[in-house]
Each structure stands twice: as C-alpha cells, then as structure tokens.
Amino acid sequence: MSWWRRLWRRKKELMSGQDGTIVFALPAQCQEISSAAAAALVILSGEDTGMRLALPRQTVYIGRREDCTITINHPTVSRLHARILPTDRGWVLQDLDSANGTLVNGRPVTEVLLSPGDRIKIGPWEAEFYL
C-alpha cells in the first residue's frame, strides 16, 4: 500500500469546541502531498483551512465511516455520503443518496462533472476543487 493511501486511510478526527466551533484534524503528513497531482481539494473550513489534499487516480469516498478516504465525523454527514472519481470526461462528484445532500457551488447535486474552482460542501465541511 502506498504512503498516500495509508495517509488517506488513517482516521481523521473531528473535534467540537465548547463555543460551537467545528475543527477538522487531518494527519500532519497530508501537508506534504506533492503538488504534481492531477487533481486536489483545498480545505476551506476548520483548522486545516488552506491544506491541499491530492486526489489519487481512483475513487475517493467521503463520509462518516472510518474506512472512507475522507472521514467527516459529524451528524449531518451520512456514513457513505459522496464519492469523487476520475472518468474519461474528467472528475465526477456523486452524492450517494445521503440524508442531507451534497452541494456544489451552493446547489444540491446528485452527480456533477467538477470544474476547477468548484466548491463542495458536505455537512460543515467545505473544499475547493483544483486541477
């Protein structure tokens, strides 16, 4: 298993401060992901704001389950909420029949071809897509 896969598989923790502030904690090694990746997400919320996460050239699962590539431990996030996958057309985001939906640029989506600069929102988590 490659080093990035081990990093993505590690459990991410969500901590909630007493003032209601939501803080996302990702492994520190994620900060060292190569900028040569084909696609990436830049985190826009929590203490990891600005962190760039390279997307592997395989399906990335997002949800509350510990075995998701990106784990978001929040009650508004479904266990298996969404996925991002590379296709012949480009990178596609699919909502996996989540209870609270997935937003791209403020609009609910079931499936969308991502473009650079698209903002993805799942529960309190928000990220921007880059190529």
Chimera marker file (.cmm) of the C-alpha trace (Angstrom):
<marker_set name="trace">
<marker id="1" x="0.000" y="0.000" z="0.000" r="1" g="1" b="0" radius="0.5"/>
<marker id="2" x="1.479" y="3.369" z="-0.985" r="1" g="1" b="0" radius="0.5"/>
<marker id="3" x="2.234" y="6.094" z="1.576" r="1" g="1" b="0" radius="0.5"/>
<marker id="4" x="-0.599" y="8.389" z="0.414" r="1" g="1" b="0" radius="0.5"/>
<marker id="5" x="-3.129" y="5.566" z="0.653" r="1" g="1" b="0" radius="0.5"/>
<marker id="6" x="-2.039" y="4.899" z="4.238" r="1" g="1" b="0" radius="0.5"/>
<marker id="7" x="-2.439" y="8.610" z="4.993" r="1" g="1" b="0" radius="0.5"/>
<marker id="8" x="-5.893" y="8.773" z="3.445" r="1" g="1" b="0" radius="0.5"/>
<marker id="9" x="-6.952" y="5.615" z="5.277" r="1" g="1" b="0" radius="0.5"/>
<marker id="10" x="-5.950" y="6.987" z="8.687" r="1" g="1" b="0" radius="0.5"/>
<marker id="11" x="-8.862" y="8.088" z="10.752" r="1" g="1" b="0" radius="0.5"/>
<marker id="12" x="-9.453" y="11.831" z="10.683" r="1" g="1" b="0" radius="0.5"/>
<marker id="13" x="-10.818" y="13.323" z="13.866" r="1" g="1" b="0" radius="0.5"/>
<marker id="14" x="-13.485" y="15.924" z="14.283" r="1" g="1" b="0" radius="0.5"/>
<marker id="15" x="-13.388" y="17.926" z="17.451" r="1" g="1" b="0" radius="0.5"/>
<marker id="16" x="-16.064" y="20.334" z="18.537" r="1" g="1" b="0" radius="0.5"/>
<marker id="17" x="-15.027" y="23.274" z="20.696" r="1" g="1" b="0" radius="0.5"/>
<marker id="18" x="-17.139" y="24.474" z="23.608" r="1" g="1" b="0" radius="0.5"/>
<marker id="19" x="-18.073" y="27.612" z="21.693" r="1" g="1" b="0" radius="0.5"/>
<marker id="20" x="-19.640" y="25.515" z="18.935" r="1" g="1" b="0" radius="0.5"/>
<marker id="21" x="-16.671" y="25.939" z="16.578" r="1" g="1" b="0" radius="0.5"/>
<marker id="22" x="-16.039" y="22.846" z="14.473" r="1" g="1" b="0" radius="0.5"/>
<marker id="23" x="-12.381" y="21.930" z="13.975" r="1" g="1" b="0" radius="0.5"/>
<marker id="24" x="-11.201" y="19.305" z="11.494" r="1" g="1" b="0" radius="0.5"/>
<marker id="25" x="-7.960" y="17.490" z="12.267" r="1" g="1" b="0" radius="0.5"/>
<marker id="26" x="-6.147" y="15.634" z="9.486" r="1" g="1" b="0" radius="0.5"/>
<marker id="27" x="-2.811" y="13.816" z="9.769" r="1" g="1" b="0" radius="0.5"/>
<marker id="28" x="0.123" y="16.249" z="9.653" r="1" g="1" b="0" radius="0.5"/>
<marker id="29" x="1.716" y="14.240" z="6.822" r="1" g="1" b="0" radius="0.5"/>
<marker id="30" x="-1.122" y="15.330" z="4.495" r="1" g="1" b="0" radius="0.5"/>
<marker id="31" x="0.539" y="18.740" z="4.302" r="1" g="1" b="0" radius="0.5"/>
<marker id="32" x="3.419" y="17.204" z="2.362" r="1" g="1" b="0" radius="0.5"/>
<marker id="33" x="1.404" y="15.811" z="-0.543" r="1" g="1" b="0" radius="0.5"/>
<marker id="34" x="3.025" y="16.508" z="-3.893" r="1" g="1" b="0" radius="0.5"/>
<marker id="35" x="1.723" y="19.442" z="-5.912" r="1" g="1" b="0" radius="0.5"/>
<marker id="36" x="2.206" y="17.346" z="-9.079" r="1" g="1" b="0" radius="0.5"/>
<marker id="37" x="-1.089" y="15.511" z="-8.508" r="1" g="1" b="0" radius="0.5"/>
<marker id="38" x="-3.672" y="15.614" z="-11.295" r="1" g="1" b="0" radius="0.5"/>
<marker id="39" x="-6.440" y="16.943" z="-9.036" r="1" g="1" b="0" radius="0.5"/>
<marker id="40" x="-6.716" y="18.237" z="-5.497" r="1" g="1" b="0" radius="0.5"/>
<marker id="41" x="-9.077" y="19.586" z="-2.878" r="1" g="1" b="0" radius="0.5"/>
<marker id="42" x="-8.190" y="22.652" z="-0.839" r="1" g="1" b="0" radius="0.5"/>
<marker id="43" x="-9.884" y="22.618" z="2.564" r="1" g="1" b="0" radius="0.5"/>
<marker id="44" x="-11.933" y="25.772" z="3.241" r="1" g="1" b="0" radius="0.5"/>
<marker id="45" x="-13.196" y="25.048" z="6.776" r="1" g="1" b="0" radius="0.5"/>
<marker id="46" x="-11.778" y="24.154" z="10.180" r="1" g="1" b="0" radius="0.5"/>
<marker id="47" x="-8.224" y="24.305" z="11.456" r="1" g="1" b="0" radius="0.5"/>
<marker id="48" x="-6.942" y="22.732" z="8.223" r="1" g="1" b="0" radius="0.5"/>
<marker id="49" x="-8.153" y="25.641" z="6.091" r="1" g="1" b="0" radius="0.5"/>
<marker id="50" x="-5.811" y="26.048" z="3.132" r="1" g="1" b="0" radius="0.5"/>
<marker id="51" x="-4.478" y="22.479" z="3.240" r="1" g="1" b="0" radius="0.5"/>
<marker id="52" x="-4.164" y="20.892" z="-0.206" r="1" g="1" b="0" radius="0.5"/>
<marker id="53" x="-5.185" y="17.222" z="-0.467" r="1" g="1" b="0" radius="0.5"/>
<marker id="54" x="-4.128" y="15.443" z="-3.653" r="1" g="1" b="0" radius="0.5"/>
<marker id="55" x="-6.746" y="13.129" z="-5.142" r="1" g="1" b="0" radius="0.5"/>
<marker id="56" x="-5.464" y="9.676" z="-6.087" r="1" g="1" b="0" radius="0.5"/>
<marker id="57" x="-6.405" y="8.441" z="-9.557" r="1" g="1" b="0" radius="0.5"/>
<marker id="58" x="-9.090" y="6.223" z="-8.055" r="1" g="1" b="0" radius="0.5"/>
<marker id="59" x="-12.422" y="6.673" z="-6.312" r="1" g="1" b="0" radius="0.5"/>
<marker id="60" x="-12.330" y="8.852" z="-3.183" r="1" g="1" b="0" radius="0.5"/>
<marker id="61" x="-15.116" y="8.157" z="-0.682" r="1" g="1" b="0" radius="0.5"/>
<marker id="62" x="-16.332" y="10.881" z="1.695" r="1" g="1" b="0" radius="0.5"/>
<marker id="63" x="-18.452" y="10.143" z="4.741" r="1" g="1" b="0" radius="0.5"/>
<marker id="64" x="-18.679" y="9.372" z="8.442" r="1" g="1" b="0" radius="0.5"/>
<marker id="65" x="-17.355" y="5.800" z="8.180" r="1" g="1" b="0" radius="0.5"/>
<marker id="66" x="-13.789" y="5.290" z="9.380" r="1" g="1" b="0" radius="0.5"/>
<marker id="67" x="-12.846" y="3.470" z="6.176" r="1" g="1" b="0" radius="0.5"/>
<marker id="68" x="-13.789" y="6.431" z="3.946" r="1" g="1" b="0" radius="0.5"/>
<marker id="69" x="-10.908" y="8.164" z="2.205" r="1" g="1" b="0" radius="0.5"/>
<marker id="70" x="-12.045" y="11.449" z="3.778" r="1" g="1" b="0" radius="0.5"/>
<marker id="71" x="-13.809" y="10.947" z="7.111" r="1" g="1" b="0" radius="0.5"/>
<marker id="72" x="-16.090" y="13.701" z="8.432" r="1" g="1" b="0" radius="0.5"/>
<marker id="73" x="-17.412" y="12.752" z="11.862" r="1" g="1" b="0" radius="0.5"/>
<marker id="74" x="-20.488" y="14.967" z="12.030" r="1" g="1" b="0" radius="0.5"/>
<marker id="75" x="-24.178" y="14.048" z="12.493" r="1" g="1" b="0" radius="0.5"/>
<marker id="76" x="-25.235" y="15.800" z="9.252" r="1" g="1" b="0" radius="0.5"/>
<marker id="77" x="-22.854" y="13.622" z="7.214" r="1" g="1" b="0" radius="0.5"/>
<marker id="78" x="-24.016" y="10.165" z="6.092" r="1" g="1" b="0" radius="0.5"/>
<marker id="79" x="-21.841" y="7.123" z="6.711" r="1" g="1" b="0" radius="0.5"/>
<marker id="80" x="-21.153" y="6.910" z="2.971" r="1" g="1" b="0" radius="0.5"/>
<marker id="81" x="-22.085" y="10.399" z="1.789" r="1" g="1" b="0" radius="0.5"/>
<marker id="82" x="-20.414" y="11.024" z="-1.587" r="1" g="1" b="0" radius="0.5"/>
<marker id="83" x="-17.591" y="9.981" z="-3.867" r="1" g="1" b="0" radius="0.5"/>
<marker id="84" x="-15.251" y="11.675" z="-6.323" r="1" g="1" b="0" radius="0.5"/>
<marker id="85" x="-13.977" y="9.571" z="-9.193" r="1" g="1" b="0" radius="0.5"/>
<marker id="86" x="-11.870" y="10.064" z="-12.306" r="1" g="1" b="0" radius="0.5"/>
<marker id="87" x="-13.678" y="9.320" z="-15.583" r="1" g="1" b="0" radius="0.5"/>
<marker id="88" x="-12.985" y="9.786" z="-19.287" r="1" g="1" b="0" radius="0.5"/>
<marker id="89" x="-14.916" y="13.086" z="-19.067" r="1" g="1" b="0" radius="0.5"/>
<marker id="90" x="-12.984" y="14.351" z="-16.029" r="1" g="1" b="0" radius="0.5"/>
<marker id="91" x="-13.534" y="14.222" z="-12.264" r="1" g="1" b="0" radius="0.5"/>
<marker id="92" x="-17.113" y="13.462" z="-11.221" r="1" g="1" b="0" radius="0.5"/>
<marker id="93" x="-18.704" y="14.021" z="-7.806" r="1" g="1" b="0" radius="0.5"/>
<marker id="94" x="-21.654" y="11.755" z="-6.947" r="1" g="1" b="0" radius="0.5"/>
<marker id="95" x="-23.927" y="12.043" z="-3.933" r="1" g="1" b="0" radius="0.5"/>
<marker id="96" x="-24.576" y="8.522" z="-2.627" r="1" g="1" b="0" radius="0.5"/>
<marker id="97" x="-28.207" y="9.059" z="-1.567" r="1" g="1" b="0" radius="0.5"/>
<marker id="98" x="-27.083" y="10.932" z="1.538" r="1" g="1" b="0" radius="0.5"/>
<marker id="99" x="-29.686" y="12.112" z="4.039" r="1" g="1" b="0" radius="0.5"/>
<marker id="100" x="-28.706" y="15.804" z="3.879" r="1" g="1" b="0" radius="0.5"/>
<marker id="101" x="-27.354" y="16.071" z="0.342" r="1" g="1" b="0" radius="0.5"/>
<marker id="102" x="-24.189" y="17.406" z="-1.244" r="1" g="1" b="0" radius="0.5"/>
<marker id="103" x="-23.784" y="20.968" z="-2.504" r="1" g="1" b="0" radius="0.5"/>
<marker id="104" x="-21.550" y="22.186" z="-5.320" r="1" g="1" b="0" radius="0.5"/>
<marker id="105" x="-21.340" y="25.965" z="-5.620" r="1" g="1" b="0" radius="0.5"/>
<marker id="106" x="-24.332" y="26.237" z="-3.284" r="1" g="1" b="0" radius="0.5"/>
<marker id="107" x="-26.609" y="23.964" z="-5.337" r="1" g="1" b="0" radius="0.5"/>
<marker id="108" x="-27.746" y="20.440" z="-4.412" r="1" g="1" b="0" radius="0.5"/>
<marker id="109" x="-26.349" y="17.779" z="-6.772" r="1" g="1" b="0" radius="0.5"/>
<marker id="110" x="-26.693" y="14.058" z="-7.350" r="1" g="1" b="0" radius="0.5"/>
<marker id="111" x="-23.890" y="13.900" z="-9.936" r="1" g="1" b="0" radius="0.5"/>
<marker id="112" x="-21.762" y="16.658" z="-11.411" r="1" g="1" b="0" radius="0.5"/>
<marker id="113" x="-18.650" y="16.969" z="-13.568" r="1" g="1" b="0" radius="0.5"/>
<marker id="114" x="-16.281" y="19.053" z="-11.440" r="1" g="1" b="0" radius="0.5"/>
<marker id="115" x="-14.574" y="22.153" z="-12.820" r="1" g="1" b="0" radius="0.5"/>
<marker id="116" x="-11.601" y="23.967" z="-11.295" r="1" g="1" b="0" radius="0.5"/>
<marker id="117" x="-12.802" y="26.294" z="-8.550" r="1" g="1" b="0" radius="0.5"/>
<marker id="118" x="-15.979" y="24.341" z="-7.755" r="1" g="1" b="0" radius="0.5"/>
<marker id="119" x="-16.838" y="24.458" z="-4.046" r="1" g="1" b="0" radius="0.5"/>
<marker id="120" x="-18.010" y="21.206" z="-2.488" r="1" g="1" b="0" radius="0.5"/>
<marker id="121" x="-19.985" y="21.320" z="0.769" r="1" g="1" b="0" radius="0.5"/>
<marker id="122" x="-20.833" y="18.212" z="2.779" r="1" g="1" b="0" radius="0.5"/>
<marker id="123" x="-22.298" y="18.986" z="6.193" r="1" g="1" b="0" radius="0.5"/>
<marker id="124" x="-19.997" y="21.559" z="7.821" r="1" g="1" b="0" radius="0.5"/>
<marker id="125" x="-17.042" y="20.529" z="5.615" r="1" g="1" b="0" radius="0.5"/>
<marker id="126" x="-16.176" y="22.636" z="2.569" r="1" g="1" b="0" radius="0.5"/>
<marker id="127" x="-13.423" y="22.260" z="-0.025" r="1" g="1" b="0" radius="0.5"/>
<marker id="128" x="-12.497" y="23.739" z="-3.392" r="1" g="1" b="0" radius="0.5"/>
<marker id="129" x="-11.639" y="21.514" z="-6.368" r="1" g="1" b="0" radius="0.5"/>
<marker id="130" x="-8.464" y="22.157" z="-8.383" r="1" g="1" b="0" radius="0.5"/>
<marker id="131" x="-6.856" y="20.551" z="-11.440" r="1" g="1" b="0" radius="0.5"/>
<link id1="1" id2="2" r="1" g="1" b="0" radius="0.2"/>
<link id1="2" id2="3" r="1" g="1" b="0" radius="0.2"/>
<link id1="3" id2="4" r="1" g="1" b="0" radius="0.2"/>
<link id1="4" id2="5" r="1" g="1" b="0" radius="0.2"/>
<link id1="5" id2="6" r="1" g="1" b="0" radius="0.2"/>
<link id1="6" id2="7" r="1" g="1" b="0" radius="0.2"/>
<link id1="7" id2="8" r="1" g="1" b="0" radius="0.2"/>
<link id1="8" id2="9" r="1" g="1" b="0" radius="0.2"/>
<link id1="9" id2="10" r="1" g="1" b="0" radius="0.2"/>
<link id1="10" id2="11" r="1" g="1" b="0" radius="0.2"/>
<link id1="11" id2="12" r="1" g="1" b="0" radius="0.2"/>
<link id1="12" id2="13" r="1" g="1" b="0" radius="0.2"/>
<link id1="13" id2="14" r="1" g="1" b="0" radius="0.2"/>
<link id1="14" id2="15" r="1" g="1" b="0" radius="0.2"/>
<link id1="15" id2="16" r="1" g="1" b="0" radius="0.2"/>
<link id1="16" id2="17" r="1" g="1" b="0" radius="0.2"/>
<link id1="17" id2="18" r="1" g="1" b="0" radius="0.2"/>
<link id1="18" id2="19" r="1" g="1" b="0" radius="0.2"/>
<link id1="19" id2="20" r="1" g="1" b="0" radius="0.2"/>
<link id1="20" id2="21" r="1" g="1" b="0" radius="0.2"/>
<link id1="21" id2="22" r="1" g="1" b="0" radius="0.2"/>
<link id1="22" id2="23" r="1" g="1" b="0" radius="0.2"/>
<link id1="23" id2="24" r="1" g="1" b="0" radius="0.2"/>
<link id1="24" id2="25" r="1" g="1" b="0" radius="0.2"/>
<link id1="25" id2="26" r="1" g="1" b="0" radius="0.2"/>
<link id1="26" id2="27" r="1" g="1" b="0" radius="0.2"/>
<link id1="27" id2="28" r="1" g="1" b="0" radius="0.2"/>
<link id1="28" id2="29" r="1" g="1" b="0" radius="0.2"/>
<link id1="29" id2="30" r="1" g="1" b="0" radius="0.2"/>
<link id1="30" id2="31" r="1" g="1" b="0" radius="0.2"/>
<link id1="31" id2="32" r="1" g="1" b="0" radius="0.2"/>
<link id1="32" id2="33" r="1" g="1" b="0" radius="0.2"/>
<link id1="33" id2="34" r="1" g="1" b="0" radius="0.2"/>
<link id1="34" id2="35" r="1" g="1" b="0" radius="0.2"/>
<link id1="35" id2="36" r="1" g="1" b="0" radius="0.2"/>
<link id1="36" id2="37" r="1" g="1" b="0" radius="0.2"/>
<link id1="37" id2="38" r="1" g="1" b="0" radius="0.2"/>
<link id1="38" id2="39" r="1" g="1" b="0" radius="0.2"/>
<link id1="39" id2="40" r="1" g="1" b="0" radius="0.2"/>
<link id1="40" id2="41" r="1" g="1" b="0" radius="0.2"/>
<link id1="41" id2="42" r="1" g="1" b="0" radius="0.2"/>
<link id1="42" id2="43" r="1" g="1" b="0" radius="0.2"/>
<link id1="43" id2="44" r="1" g="1" b="0" radius="0.2"/>
<link id1="44" id2="45" r="1" g="1" b="0" radius="0.2"/>
<link id1="45" id2="46" r="1" g="1" b="0" radius="0.2"/>
<link id1="46" id2="47" r="1" g="1" b="0" radius="0.2"/>
<link id1="47" id2="48" r="1" g="1" b="0" radius="0.2"/>
<link id1="48" id2="49" r="1" g="1" b="0" radius="0.2"/>
<link id1="49" id2="50" r="1" g="1" b="0" radius="0.2"/>
<link id1="50" id2="51" r="1" g="1" b="0" radius="0.2"/>
<link id1="51" id2="52" r="1" g="1" b="0" radius="0.2"/>
<link id1="52" id2="53" r="1" g="1" b="0" radius="0.2"/>
<link id1="53" id2="54" r="1" g="1" b="0" radius="0.2"/>
<link id1="54" id2="55" r="1" g="1" b="0" radius="0.2"/>
<link id1="55" id2="56" r="1" g="1" b="0" radius="0.2"/>
<link id1="56" id2="57" r="1" g="1" b="0" radius="0.2"/>
<link id1="57" id2="58" r="1" g="1" b="0" radius="0.2"/>
<link id1="58" id2="59" r="1" g="1" b="0" radius="0.2"/>
<link id1="59" id2="60" r="1" g="1" b="0" radius="0.2"/>
<link id1="60" id2="61" r="1" g="1" b="0" radius="0.2"/>
<link id1="61" id2="62" r="1" g="1" b="0" radius="0.2"/>
<link id1="62" id2="63" r="1" g="1" b="0" radius="0.2"/>
<link id1="63" id2="64" r="1" g="1" b="0" radius="0.2"/>
<link id1="64" id2="65" r="1" g="1" b="0" radius="0.2"/>
<link id1="65" id2="66" r="1" g="1" b="0" radius="0.2"/>
<link id1="66" id2="67" r="1" g="1" b="0" radius="0.2"/>
<link id1="67" id2="68" r="1" g="1" b="0" radius="0.2"/>
<link id1="68" id2="69" r="1" g="1" b="0" radius="0.2"/>
<link id1="69" id2="70" r="1" g="1" b="0" radius="0.2"/>
<link id1="70" id2="71" r="1" g="1" b="0" radius="0.2"/>
<link id1="71" id2="72" r="1" g="1" b="0" radius="0.2"/>
<link id1="72" id2="73" r="1" g="1" b="0" radius="0.2"/>
<link id1="73" id2="74" r="1" g="1" b="0" radius="0.2"/>
<link id1="74" id2="75" r="1" g="1" b="0" radius="0.2"/>
<link id1="75" id2="76" r="1" g="1" b="0" radius="0.2"/>
<link id1="76" id2="77" r="1" g="1" b="0" radius="0.2"/>
<link id1="77" id2="78" r="1" g="1" b="0" radius="0.2"/>
<link id1="78" id2="79" r="1" g="1" b="0" radius="0.2"/>
<link id1="79" id2="80" r="1" g="1" b="0" radius="0.2"/>
<link id1="80" id2="81" r="1" g="1" b="0" radius="0.2"/>
<link id1="81" id2="82" r="1" g="1" b="0" radius="0.2"/>
<link id1="82" id2="83" r="1" g="1" b="0" radius="0.2"/>
<link id1="83" id2="84" r="1" g="1" b="0" radius="0.2"/>
<link id1="84" id2="85" r="1" g="1" b="0" radius="0.2"/>
<link id1="85" id2="86" r="1" g="1" b="0" radius="0.2"/>
<link id1="86" id2="87" r="1" g="1" b="0" radius="0.2"/>
<link id1="87" id2="88" r="1" g="1" b="0" radius="0.2"/>
<link id1="88" id2="89" r="1" g="1" b="0" radius="0.2"/>
<link id1="89" id2="90" r="1" g="1" b="0" radius="0.2"/>
<link id1="90" id2="91" r="1" g="1" b="0" radius="0.2"/>
<link id1="91" id2="92" r="1" g="1" b="0" radius="0.2"/>
<link id1="92" id2="93" r="1" g="1" b="0" radius="0.2"/>
<link id1="93" id2="94" r="1" g="1" b="0" radius="0.2"/>
<link id1="94" id2="95" r="1" g="1" b="0" radius="0.2"/>
<link id1="95" id2="96" r="1" g="1" b="0" radius="0.2"/>
<link id1="96" id2="97" r="1" g="1" b="0" radius="0.2"/>
<link id1="97" id2="98" r="1" g="1" b="0" radius="0.2"/>
<link id1="98" id2="99" r="1" g="1" b="0" radius="0.2"/>
<link id1="99" id2="100" r="1" g="1" b="0" radius="0.2"/>
<link id1="100" id2="101" r="1" g="1" b="0" radius="0.2"/>
<link id1="101" id2="102" r="1" g="1" b="0" radius="0.2"/>
<link id1="102" id2="103" r="1" g="1" b="0" radius="0.2"/>
<link id1="103" id2="104" r="1" g="1" b="0" radius="0.2"/>
<link id1="104" id2="105" r="1" g="1" b="0" radius="0.2"/>
<link id1="105" id2="106" r="1" g="1" b="0" radius="0.2"/>
<link id1="106" id2="107" r="1" g="1" b="0" radius="0.2"/>
<link id1="107" id2="108" r="1" g="1" b="0" radius="0.2"/>
<link id1="108" id2="109" r="1" g="1" b="0" radius="0.2"/>
<link id1="109" id2="110" r="1" g="1" b="0" radius="0.2"/>
<link id1="110" id2="111" r="1" g="1" b="0" radius="0.2"/>
<link id1="111" id2="112" r="1" g="1" b="0" radius="0.2"/>
<link id1="112" id2="113" r="1" g="1" b="0" radius="0.2"/>
<link id1="113" id2="114" r="1" g="1" b="0" radius="0.2"/>
<link id1="114" id2="115" r="1" g="1" b="0" radius="0.2"/>
<link id1="115" id2="116" r="1" g="1" b="0" radius="0.2"/>
<link id1="116" id2="117" r="1" g="1" b="0" radius="0.2"/>
<link id1="117" id2="118" r="1" g="1" b="0" radius="0.2"/>
<link id1="118" id2="119" r="1" g="1" b="0" radius="0.2"/>
<link id1="119" id2="120" r="1" g="1" b="0" radius="0.2"/>
<link id1="120" id2="121" r="1" g="1" b="0" radius="0.2"/>
<link id1="121" id2="122" r="1" g="1" b="0" radius="0.2"/>
<link id1="122" id2="123" r="1" g="1" b="0" radius="0.2"/>
<link id1="123" id2="124" r="1" g="1" b="0" radius="0.2"/>
<link id1="124" id2="125" r="1" g="1" b="0" radius="0.2"/>
<link id1="125" id2="126" r="1" g="1" b="0" radius="0.2"/>
<link id1="126" id2="127" r="1" g="1" b="0" radius="0.2"/>
<link id1="127" id2="128" r="1" g="1" b="0" radius="0.2"/>
<link id1="128" id2="129" r="1" g="1" b="0" radius="0.2"/>
<link id1="129" id2="130" r="1" g="1" b="0" radius="0.2"/>
<link id1="130" id2="131" r="1" g="1" b="0" radius="0.2"/>
</marker_set>
